Amino acid sequence: MSDLTAELVRICRHFGVFERESVCCGSVTVPQCLVLQELLEAPRDMSALAAQAGASLSAMTRLVDGLARNGWVERTRPDDDRRRVVVGLTDEGRARASELREQTATIISGVLDQIPKGKHKQVLESLRLVRQAMDKLRDAGCGCCSS
């Protein structure tokens, strides 16, 4: 395994553990946590949510079902296209998502506190480059599961 691969895998594992144990605290799954925080920006249609999460539409439907059961999201159908389903936060969901975002920010701030301030821009730029490269590969269908 290359050094880059090993580091990326470690970062993903650490972040997953941080999210699960420190942010979500067992009250929501990590995918639910991420979707709630995404919906703080604006309501999204189911297809966009699934694409953003890299999930199938059926998997996103199940995830949103759980969020709806908790009273955190509601689904609507726009008048101009009744086939589309748009998911938005309820007031309770907005409060929960804001709380989760604050907890995430606290953790990330704690991580940055462990990195010399002069390196923060470098870390951000490096992470941005890695994410952009991964986006390009995903968009091109260059995953291990595509044949």
Secondary structure, DSSP 4 states (H G I P E B T S, - for coil): --HHHHHHHHHHHHHHHIIIIIISTTTS-HHHHHHHHHHTT--EEHHHHHHHHT--HHHHHHHHHHHHHTTSEEEE--TT-TT--EEEE-HHHHHHHHHHHHHHHHHHHHHHHTS-GGGHHHHHHHHHHHHHHHHHHHHTT-STT--
